[in-house]
Amino acid sequence: MSKVFQQYQGGSNKVFPGDKVKEIHEASVHLMEKVGVKVHNPRARQIFADHGAQVDHGEAIVKIPRSMLEDAVAAAPSRVLLCGREEKNDLVLEGTNTYLGTGGTVLYTLDLDTGERRPTEVRDVAGYAKMTDALENVAFFVINCYPQDVATEDVDVNRFYHSFANTSKHVMGGIYTMEGLKDVIRLSEEIAGGKANLLARPFVSFITLIMSPLVMEVTYTDFLMEIVRYGLPLTTPAEPLAGATAPVTLAGTVTINNVESLAGLVLAQLIRKGHPTLYGTTSSIMDMVTGTYMAGAIESALINAGCAQMAQYYEIPIYATGGMSDSKIPDCQAGYESAATAMIVALAGANYIHDAFGLLEFCTTLSYEKMVIDNEIVGMALRAVRGIEVNEETIAADIIAEVGPGGNFLAHRHTAGHVRKEFFFPRVADRQMRRDWEASGSADTAARAKVMAEEILREHRPLGFAEDLEALLRKNYAGIK
């Protein structure tokens, strides 16, 4: 395989001792066998029934036996390759490999020129994809906004077209209509040069949702079945909220998330054994005062870290969440919430951590400036994930002896040879002396990030499409804006 996107090995943060993972697993098996999942989609219920699940079609309840779950877990790949349009952006999801990227599908963005919140448009899909392409710590693009300036029937094809046109990193997204899903698959085939090429190097994947508590609804389940039959990777995330659609206890929330995500994975494996399927969580807590979803809560990070441990127990890659904030602007709160939650989930070794760039205000608003700041936060988190390398060269006892008491290491060849690997070098943070900072204009973090975002949007040139391919795509999909 050619060089892939930079890999980091997480897994040092364990929120559960090993025996507690087994307890949650056994509780999940009990719930799947005795309580079941409400499956509103009759075709899906029949697939479960045909393979031996206990199905009550009248109540739409499917009870999944232990043996069916175990067979599905054994069949699901432990290694999933999510490709970029350029091989340097390929992601290898296995073990505790950790990557962080975008996400959210929000309806608003802070305008880069005015700072005011406005509805998201096609230009923002393209803009955030371009930011993803340029920022070195963003590993993938989960399409993070909904273009409100196109007709509903054209949303899916516009979201994916403008994503592919502006980043060569892996693109994942949710979809809104079955026709839109089919258009996006055809569009991807045309870019890849045919179905065989697309399946060999899947640069696109999809999100299908399980509803909490314990519900598979009709439309998303239709999407799941269509994607699996075609053969493209998908994730089946659940979003239980502790205290609302899940028990208020974090262990209870992890347990219900485990049941829900595994139910989607089981269905995928019943349709097509060995299908690349990511265990999924977007779980958090409900604020018990306001009744709202919390994105930047530390408990959200703990739940996602717990789900990462469950996925590692099953040896299935995980789509998780971290790095968000509930602040309305890229301020101090945005920094500490994003840093804490991204760090915890990354150290847990979650494979595919989305929502880690640019999100504010309960995951409803994007910020170009915050995306730049988050690139730095994630860079620091990944440096922590990498940890400290210990060997004869890094212990450097011979170098210490050579320099000796009273010497210094600044000019030594050992320093020059290791400093760029050992130290994280920020681009947004200010490390000047105060007099130099004041002399250069006393800009704060958000102001410095704004300048960088403007430069990326103005000057970065993504891979894009060849002229003939772009003309073909626009001819075949008249709804592309």
For each residue, the residues with C-beta under 8 A, 3 or more apart:
1: 4 87 90
2: 87 88 90
3: 87 88
4: 1 7 87 88 89 90 91 92
5: 84 88 89 90 91 99 139 169
6:
7: 4 92 97 99
8: 97 98 99 346 382 385 386
9: 95 96 97 98 349 385 386
10: 13 96 97 98 346 347 348 349 350 385
11: 14 95 96 312 347 348 349
12: 347 349 385 387
13: 10 305 344 347 348 349
14: 11 17 309 348
15: 302 305 306 309 348
16: 20 21 24 306 309
17: 14 20 21
18: 21 22
19: 22 23
20: 16 17 23 24 251
21: 16 17 18 24 25 309 310 313
22: 18 19 25 26 313
23: 19 20 26 27
24: 16 20 21 27 28 251 254 255 258 306 310
25: 21 22 28 29 258 310 313
26: 22 23 29 30
27: 23 24 30 31 255
28: 24 25 31 32 255 258 259 262
29: 25 26 32 33 66 69
30: 26 27 33 34 35
31: 27 28 34 35 36 214 255 256 259
32: 28 29 35 36 37 63 64 65 66 69 259 262 263
33: 29 30 36 63 64 65 66
34: 30 31 63
35: 30 31 32 63 214
36: 31 32 33 54 61 62 63 64 214
37: 32 61 62 64 214 215 216 259 260 263
38: 59 60 61 62 214 215 216
39: 44 45 48 60 61 62 216 221
40: 60 215 216 217 218 221
41: 44 45 216 217 218 221 222 225
42: 45 46 57
43: 46 47 222 225
44: 39 41 47 48 216 221 224 225 267
45: 39 41 42 48 49 55 57 60 62
46: 42 43 49 50 55
47: 43 44 50 51 225 267 270 271
48: 39 44 45 51 53 55 62 64 266 267 270
49: 45 46 52 53 55 57 62
50: 46 47
51: 47 48 68 270
52: 49 65 67 68
53: 48 49 62 63 64 65 68
54: 36 62 63 65
55: 45 46 48 49 61 62 63
56: 59 60 61
57: 42 45 49 60
58:
59: 38 56
60: 38 39 40 45 56 57
61: 36 37 38 39 55 56
62: 36 37 38 39 45 48 49 53 54 55 263
63: 32 33 34 35 36 53 54 55
64: 32 33 36 37 48 53 68 69 263 266
65: 32 33 52 53 54 68 69
66: 29 32 33 69 70
67: 52 70 71
68: 51 52 53 64 65 71 72 266 270
69: 29 32 64 65 66 72 73 262 266
70: 66 67 73 74
71: 67 68 74 75 269
72: 68 69 75 76 262 265 266 268 269 270
73: 69 70 76 262 265 314 315 316
74: 70 71
75: 71 72 269 273 274
76: 72 73 265 268 269 274 275 277 314 316
77: 80 274 275 276 277 316
78: 94 95 315 316 317
79: 92 93 94 317
80: 77 93 94 233 276 277 278 317
81: 90 91 92 93 202 276
82: 90 91 93 140 170 172 202 203 205 233 352
83: 87 89 90 91 170 201 202 203
84: 5 87 88 89 90 91 168 169 170 203
85: 89 164 168 169 191 203 463
86: 89 168 463
87: 1 2 3 4 83 84 90
88: 2 3 4 5 84
89: 4 5 83 84 85 86 139 140 168 169 170
90: 1 2 4 5 81 82 83 84 87 170
91: 4 5 81 82 83 84 97 99 139 140 170 352
92: 4 7 79 81 97
93: 79 80 81 82 97 99 278 317 351 352
94: 78 79 80 97 317 351
95: 9 11 78 312 349
96: 9 10 11 312 349 351
97: 7 8 9 10 91 92 93 94 349 351
98: 8 9 10 346 349 350 351 353 382 385
99: 5 7 8 91 93 139 140 351 352 353
100: 137 138 139 322 323 342 346 353 354 356 357 378 381 382
101: 132 138 139 140 141 142 169 352 353 354 356 357
102: 128 132 138 140 141 142 143 144 354 355 356 357 358 371
103: 142 144 321 354 355 356 359
104: 142 144 145 354 355 358 359 363 366
105: 143 144 145 146 173 174
106: 109 120 144 145 146 359 363 364 365 366
107: 119 120 145 146 148 364
108: 117 118 119 120 361 364 365 366
109: 106 117 118 120 124 145 365 366 367 368
110: 115 116 117 329 330 360 365 366 367 368 369
111: 114 115 116 117 118
112: 368 369 450 453 454 457
113:
114: 111 118
115: 110 111
116: 110 111
117: 108 109 110 111 365
118: 108 109 111 114
119: 107 108 148 149
120: 106 107 108 109 124 125 145 146 147 148 366
121: 124 125 147 148 149
122: 125 126 147 149 150 158 162 481
123: 126 127
124: 109 120 121 127 128 145 147 366
125: 120 121 122 128 129 143 145 147 158 159 162 163 166
126: 122 123 129 130 162 163 165 166
127: 123 124 130 131 166 368 457
128: 102 124 125 131 132 141 144 145 358 366 368 371
129: 125 126 132 133 141 143 162 163 165 166 167 171 462
130: 126 127 133 134 166 167 456 457 460 462
131: 127 128 134 135 138 357 358 368 371 372 453 456 457
132: 101 102 128 129 135 138 140 141 166 167 169 357
133: 129 130 141 166 167 168 169 460 462 463
134: 130 131 456 460 462
135: 131 132 138 357 371 372 375 456
136: 375 379
137: 100 375 376 378 379 382
138: 100 101 102 131 132 135 141 169 357 371 375 378
139: 5 89 91 99 100 101 169 170
140: 82 89 91 99 101 102 132 169 170 171 172 352 354
141: 101 102 128 129 132 133 138 144 163 167 169 170 171 172
142: 101 102 103 104 171 172 173 207 354 355
143: 102 105 125 129 159 160 163 171 172 173 174
144: 102 103 104 105 106 128 141 357 358 359 366
145: 104 105 106 107 109 120 124 125 128 366
146: 105 106 107 120 155 159
147: 120 121 122 124 125 150 155 158 159 162 481
148: 107 119 120 121
149: 119 121 122 481
150: 122 147 154 155 158 479 481
151: 154 155 479
152: 155 176 177
153: 177 179 180 479
154: 150 151 157 158 479 480 481
155: 146 147 150 151 152 158 159 176 180
156: 159 160 175 176 177 180 181 183 184
157: 154 160 161 180 183 184 187 477 479 480
158: 122 125 147 150 154 155 161 162 479 480 481
159: 125 143 146 147 155 156 162 163 173
160: 143 156 157 163 164 171 173 184 187 188 204
161: 157 158 164 165 187 473 477 480
162: 122 125 126 129 147 158 159 165 166
163: 125 126 129 141 143 159 160 166 167 171 173
164: 85 160 161 167 171 187 188 191 203 204 465
165: 126 129 161 162 462 464 465 470
166: 125 126 127 129 130 132 133 162 163 462 464
167: 129 130 132 133 141 163 164 171 462 463
168: 84 85 86 89 133 462 463
169: 5 84 85 89 101 132 133 138 139 140 141
170: 82 83 84 89 90 91 139 140 141 203 204 205
171: 129 140 141 142 143 160 163 164 167 203 204 205
172: 82 140 141 142 143 204 205 206 207 235 354
173: 105 142 143 159 160 163 204 206 207
174: 105 143 206 207 208 209
175: 156 180 181 184 206 223
176: 152 155 156 180
177: 152 153 156 180 181
178: 181 182 219 222 223 226
179: 153 182 183
180: 153 155 156 157 175 176 177 183 184
181: 156 175 177 178 184 185 206 223 226 227
182: 178 179 185 186 226
183: 156 157 179 180 186 187 477
184: 156 157 160 175 180 181 187 188 204
185: 181 182 188 189 230 232
186: 182 183 189 190 476
187: 157 160 161 164 183 184 190 191 473 476 477
188: 160 164 184 185 191 192 198 203 204
189: 185 186 192 193 194 195 197 198
190: 186 187 193 469 472 473 476
191: 85 164 187 188 203 465 469 473
192: 188 189 195 197 198 201 203
193: 189 190 197
194: 189 197 198
195: 189 192 198 199
196: 199 200
197: 189 192 193 194 200 201
198: 188 189 192 194 195 201 202 203 204 232
199: 195 196 202 231 232
200: 196 197
201: 83 192 197 198
202: 81 82 83 198 199 205 232 233 276
203: 82 83 84 85 164 170 171 188 191 192 198
204: 160 164 170 171 172 173 184 188 198 232
205: 82 170 171 172 202 232 233 234 235
206: 172 173 174 175 181 223 227 232 233 234 235
207: 142 172 173 174 234 235 237 280 319
208: 174 220 221 223 224 227 234 235 236 264
209: 174 220 236 237 238 239
210: 215 216 220 236 237 238 260 261 263 264 280
211: 215 216 217 220 238 260
212: 215 238 239 240 241 245 246 256 257 260
213: 240 245 246 256 260
214: 31 35 36 37 38 256 259 260 263
215: 37 38 40 210 211 212
216: 37 38 39 40 41 44 210 211 220 221 263 264 267
217: 40 41 211 220 221
218: 40 41 221 222
219: 178 222 223
220: 208 209 210 211 216 217 223 224
221: 39 40 41 44 208 216 217 218 224 225 267
222: 41 43 178 218 219 225 226
223: 175 178 181 206 208 219 220 226 227
224: 44 208 220 221 227 228 234 236 264 267 268
225: 41 43 44 47 221 222 228 229 267 271
226: 178 181 182 222 223 229 230
227: 181 206 208 223 224 230 232 234
228: 224 225 231 234 268 271 272 275 277
229: 225 226 271 272
230: 185 226 227
231: 199 228 272 275
232: 185 198 199 202 204 205 206 227
233: 80 82 202 205 206 276 277 278
234: 205 206 207 208 224 227 228 268 275 276 277 278
235: 172 205 206 207 208 277 278 279 280 319 352
236: 208 209 210 224 261 263 264 265 268 277 278 279 280
237: 207 209 210 261 280 281 282 319
238: 209 210 211 212 256 257 260 261 264 280 281 282 283
239: 209 212 245 281 282 283 284
240: 212 213 245 246 253 256 257 260 283
241: 212 244 245 246 253 283 284 285 286 293
242: 246 247 248 249 250 252 253 283 284 285 286 299 303
243: 246 247 248 285 286 288
244: 241 286 291
245: 212 213 239 240 241
246: 212 213 240 241 242 243 252 253 256 257 283
247: 242 243 252 253 255 256
248: 242 243 252
249: 242 252 253
250: 242 253 254 299 302 303 306
251: 20 24 254 255 306
252: 242 246 247 248 249 255 256
253: 240 241 242 246 247 249 250 256 257 283 285 303
254: 24 250 251 257 258 283 303 306 307 310
255: 24 27 28 31 247 251 252 258 259
256: 31 212 213 214 238 240 246 247 252 253 259 260
257: 212 238 240 246 253 254 260 261 281 283 303 307
258: 24 25 28 254 255 261 262 307 310
259: 28 31 32 37 214 255 256 262 263
260: 37 210 211 212 213 214 238 240 256 257 263 264
261: 210 236 237 238 257 258 264 265 279 280 281 307
262: 28 32 69 72 73 258 259 265 266 279 314
263: 32 37 62 64 210 214 216 236 259 260 266 267
264: 208 210 216 224 236 238 260 261 267 268 277 280
265: 72 73 76 236 261 262 268 269 277 279 316
266: 48 64 68 69 72 262 263 269 270
267: 44 47 48 216 221 224 225 263 264 270 271
268: 72 76 224 228 234 236 264 265 271 272 275 277
269: 71 72 75 76 265 266 272 273 274 275 277
270: 47 48 51 68 72 266 267 273
271: 47 225 228 229 267 268 275
272: 228 229 231 268 269 275
273: 75 269 270
274: 75 76 77 269
275: 76 77 228 231 234 268 269 271 272
276: 77 80 81 202 233 234
277: 76 77 80 228 233 234 235 236 264 265 268 269 316
278: 80 93 233 234 235 236 316 317 318 319 351 352
279: 235 236 261 262 265 307 310 311 314 316 317 318 319
280: 207 210 235 236 237 238 261 264 318 319 320
281: 237 238 239 257 261 303 304 307 318 319 320 321
282: 237 238 239 321 355
283: 238 239 240 241 242 246 253 254 257 300 303 304 307 321
284: 239 241 242 293 294 295 297 299 300 303 321
285: 241 242 243 253 294 297 299 300 303
286: 241 242 243 244 291 292 293 294
287: 290 291 292 293 294
288: 243 291
289:
290: 287
291: 244 286 287 288
292: 286 287 362
293: 241 284 286 287 362 363
294: 284 285 286 287 297 299 300 326 362
295: 284 300 324 325 326 337 355 359 362 363
296: 300 324 325 326 327 333 334 337 338 341
297: 284 285 294 300 301 326 337 341
298: 301 302 340 341 344
299: 242 250 284 285 294 302 303
300: 283 284 285 294 295 296 297 303 304 321 322 324 341
301: 297 298 304 305 322 340 341 342 344 345
302: 15 250 298 299 305 306 344
303: 242 250 253 254 257 281 283 284 285 299 300 306 307
304: 281 283 300 301 307 308 320 321 322 341 344 345 348 350 353
305: 13 15 301 302 308 309 344 345 347 348 350
306: 15 16 24 250 251 254 302 303 309 310
307: 254 257 258 261 279 281 283 303 304 310 311 318 320 350
308: 304 305 311 312 318 320 345 348 349 350 351
309: 14 15 16 21 305 306 312 313 348
310: 21 24 25 254 258 279 306 307 313 314
311: 279 307 308 314 316 317 318 350 351
312: 11 95 96 308 309 315 318 349
313: 21 22 25 309 310
314: 73 76 262 279 310 311
315: 73 78 312
316: 73 76 77 78 265 277 278 279 311
317: 78 79 80 93 94 278 279 311 351 352
318: 278 279 280 281 307 308 311 312 350 351 352
319: 207 235 237 278 279 280 281 351 352 354
320: 280 281 304 307 308 345 350 351 352 353 354
321: 103 281 282 283 284 300 304 324 345 353 354 355
322: 100 300 301 304 341 342 343 344 345 346 350 353 355 356
323: 100 338 341 342 345 353 355 356 357 359 374 377 378
324: 295 296 300 321 337 338 341 355 356 359 360 363
325: 295 296 333 334 335 337 338 359 360 370
326: 294 295 296 297 333 337 360 361 362
327: 296 330 331 333 334 337 360 361
328: 360 361 365
329: 110 334 360 367 446
330: 110 327 334 335 360 367 369 370 373 445 446 449
331: 327 334 335 446
332: 335 336
333: 296 325 326 327 336 337
334: 296 325 327 329 330 331 337 338 360 370 373
335: 325 330 331 332 338 339 373 377 445
336: 332 333 339 340
337: 295 296 297 324 325 326 327 333 334 340 341
338: 296 323 324 325 334 335 341 342 356 370 373 374 377
339: 335 336 342 343 377 380 381
340: 298 301 336 337 343 344
341: 296 297 298 300 301 304 322 323 324 337 338 344 345
342: 100 301 322 323 338 339 345 346 353 356 374 377 378 381
343: 322 339 340 346 347 380 381 384
344: 13 298 301 302 304 305 322 340 341 347 348
345: 301 304 305 308 320 321 322 323 341 342 348 350 353
346: 8 10 98 100 322 342 343 349 350 353 378 381 382 384 385
347: 10 11 12 13 305 343 344 381 384 385
348: 10 11 13 14 15 304 305 308 309 344 345
349: 9 10 11 12 13 95 96 97 98 308 312 346
350: 10 98 304 305 307 308 311 318 320 322 345 346 353
351: 93 94 96 97 98 99 278 308 311 317 318 319 320
352: 82 91 93 99 101 140 235 278 317 318 319 320
353: 98 99 100 101 304 320 321 322 323 342 345 346 350 356
354: 100 101 102 103 104 140 142 172 319 320 321
355: 102 103 104 142 282 295 321 322 323 324 359 363
356: 100 101 102 103 322 323 324 338 342 353 374 378
357: 100 101 102 131 132 135 138 144 323 370 371 374 375 378
358: 102 104 128 131 144 366 367 368 370 371 374
359: 103 104 106 144 295 323 324 325 355 363 365 366 370
360: 110 324 325 326 327 328 329 330 334 364 365 366 367 370
361: 108 326 327 328 364 365
362: 292 293 294 295 326
363: 104 106 293 295 324 355 359
364: 106 107 108 360 361
365: 106 108 109 110 117 328 359 360 361
366: 104 106 108 109 110 120 124 128 144 145 358 359 360 370 371
367: 109 110 329 330 358 360 370 371
368: 109 110 112 127 128 131 358 371 372 450 453 457
369: 110 112 330 372 373 446 449 450 453
370: 325 330 334 338 357 358 359 360 366 367 373 374 449
371: 102 128 131 135 138 357 358 366 367 368 374 375 453
372: 131 135 368 369 375 376 428 449 452 453 456
373: 330 334 335 338 369 370 376 377 428 445 446 449
374: 323 338 342 356 357 358 370 371 377 378
375: 135 136 137 138 357 371 372 378 379 428
376: 137 372 373 379 380 426 427 428 429
377: 323 335 338 339 342 373 374 380 381
378: 100 137 138 323 342 346 356 357 374 375 381 382
379: 136 137 375 376 382 383 424 426
380: 339 343 376 377 383 384 424 426
381: 100 339 342 343 346 347 377 378 384 385
382: 8 98 100 137 346 378 379 385 386
383: 379 380 386 424
384: 343 346 347 380 381 387
385: 8 9 10 12 98 346 347 381 382
386: 8 9 382 383 389
387: 12 384
388: 394
389: 386 394
390: 394 395
391: 394 395
392: 395 397
393: 396
394: 388 389 390 391 418
395: 390 391 392
396: 393 399 400 414
397: 392 400 401
398: 401 402
399: 396 402 403 409 412 414
400: 396 397 403 404
401: 397 398 404
402: 398 399 412
403: 399 400 407 408 409 412
404: 400 401 407
405:
406:
407: 403 404
408: 403 411
409: 399 403 412 414 415
410: 415
411: 408 415
412: 399 402 403 409 415 416
413: 416 417
414: 396 399 409 417 418
415: 409 410 411 412 418 419
416: 412 413 419
417: 413 414
418: 394 414 415 421 422
419: 415 416 422 423
420: 423 425
421: 418
422: 418 419
423: 419 420
424: 379 380 383
425: 420
426: 376 379 380 429 431
427: 376 452
428: 372 373 375 376 445 448 449 452
429: 376 426 445
430: 437 443 445 448
431: 426
432: 436 437 440
433: 436 437
434: 437 438
435: 438 439
436: 432 433 439 440
437: 430 432 433 434 440 442
438: 434 435 441 442
439: 435 436
440: 432 436 437 443
441: 438
442: 437 438
443: 430 440 447 448 451
444: 447 448
445: 330 335 373 428 429 430 448 449
446: 329 330 331 369 373 449 450
447: 443 444 450 451
448: 428 430 443 444 445 451 452
449: 330 369 370 372 373 428 445 446 452 453
450: 112 368 369 446 447 453 454
451: 443 447 448 454 455
452: 372 427 428 448 449 455 456
453: 112 131 368 369 371 372 449 450 456 457
454: 112 450 451 457 458
455: 451 452 458 459
456: 130 131 134 135 372 452 453 459 460
457: 112 127 130 131 368 453 454 460
458: 454 455
459: 455 456
460: 130 133 134 456 457
461: 464
462: 129 130 133 134 165 166 167 168
463: 85 86 133 167 168
464: 165 166 461 470
465: 164 165 191 469 470 473
466: 469 470
467: 470 471
468: 471 472
469: 190 191 465 466 472 473
470: 165 464 465 466 467 473 474
471: 467 468 474 475
472: 190 468 469 475 476
473: 161 187 190 191 465 469 470 476 477 480
474: 470 471 477 478 480
475: 471 472 478
476: 186 187 190 472 473
477: 157 161 183 187 473 474 480
478: 474 475
479: 150 151 153 154 157 158
480: 154 157 158 161 473 474 477
481: 122 147 149 150 154 158
